[in-house]
Amino acid sequence: MARLLTDIRPLRESADFRRLWVGSTVSQLGQQMTAVTVSIQVYALTESTFAVGLVGLCSLVPLVVFGLYGGAMADAIDRRTLALASSAGLWLLSMVLVVQSQLSWNQVWILYGVVALQSACFAINNPARAAIIPRLIRPELLPAANTLSQAAFNLGFTAGPLIGAAVIAWHGFAAAYLVDVITFTAALYALFRLPPVPPTGQVRRAGIRSVLEGFTFLRAAPALLATFLADIFAMVLAQPRALFPAVAGSFFGGGVRTVGLLQAAPAIGALVGVLFSGWVSRIRRQGVAIAVAISVYALAVGLFGLSRTIWLGVALLALSGAADMVSSAYRNTVLQSAAPDAMRGRLQGVFIVVVAGGPRLGDFVAGTTASLTTPTIALLGGATACIVGLLILLARNRPFRQYDSEVRALS
């Protein structure tokens, strides 16, 4: 039984990883409260799923630009310093959300603007933080460390929307945003306690040329490239998040608290999956594991589009979250083990563009499709397109099908 439970060796063996993980766990709570609060506030001001979808689109462009450049910066300067500076920017932007809500400005364009700036800071912050992890632990512990990182994210994603919805109902939007400000100090403290993480190998100044070097490396590693494409299929084509404010009422006859429950459900499933993730480090055929996990994710999202009882809808979203957790842990592991340290920042930049940009573009796709048709058609059609795309990828990419974590045959 112990072999099935969460592998916590990275937390036991590395005090620095433990600090980073604790800080991320606490700060994720506030960040996810803010994410659901922005979505609810935009819908309250506009009553439009299209407007909610635009939240994702507004963050997409800065995420792409600064994700790529931020990854190059993470290979050129001290990663701890870069993570600290960008975290401070995120903290200040959370303060802006508190002010706009407290003063009742009620302007959607302000929310869009803050989300865009937050996306830029996040795109710089995340590659630096992710590229730090392999410097803190032994290589064989990377799958376990990435699973724990997913647990940190999903713990915040579980409690954040639920608490956020409750705080909104109790004391309005400003109170929910203020919690983000308070909890984000934990991330700043954890980063401050880390030792310096300077670049290694031949250091190239951050710029277009260094960014292109990352793409050149990625193009020469078809199995690694396939992990990016597989996630794009899932997050762009089968992302249900933007539809939650609408389907909470139309599917389940609920309100704000139902939105919070739907937002939290995938993370609840992911957390349950983490509790029984001891087997993750023992899987060698990680390409096949990614494909299976994403297929399960898409199937659960498609069936959610047909659900009309809240317990079934929550169960299906929980299943999608557990499958996405497995996929994410393996995709992170493949990237971190395949890339040399001098290249990790740039590839993590590409990774964050895909992982964080995909859902934002997916929000826009789902919101637009639902506006033109219905939420049910948007969910079923997106899930079907995801599975078809994944099957084509498997058929055409042999290194991805045959990827072995011990051999690491990337070409």
Secondary structure, DSSP 4 states (H G I P E B T S, - for coil): -GGGS---HHHHH-HHHHHHHHHHHHHHHHHHHHHHHHHHHHHHHH--HHHHHHHHHHHHHHHHHHHHHHHHHHTTS-HHHHHHHHHHHHHHHHHHHHHHHHTT---HHHHHHHHHHHHHHHHHHHHHHHHHGGGTS-GGGHHHHHHHHHHHHHHHHHHHHHHHHHHHHHHHHHHHHHHHHHHHHHHHHHHHHSPP----SS---SSHHHHHHHHHHHHT-HHHHHHHHHHHHHHHHS--GGGHHHHHHHTT---HHHHHHHHHHHHHHHHHHHHT-TTGGG---HHHHHHHHHHHHHHHHHHHTT--SHHHHHHHHHHHHHHHHHHHHHHHHHHHHHS-HHHHHHHHHHHHHHHHHHHHHHHHHHHHHHHHS-HHHHHHHHHHHHHHHHHHHHHH-HHHHH--TTT----
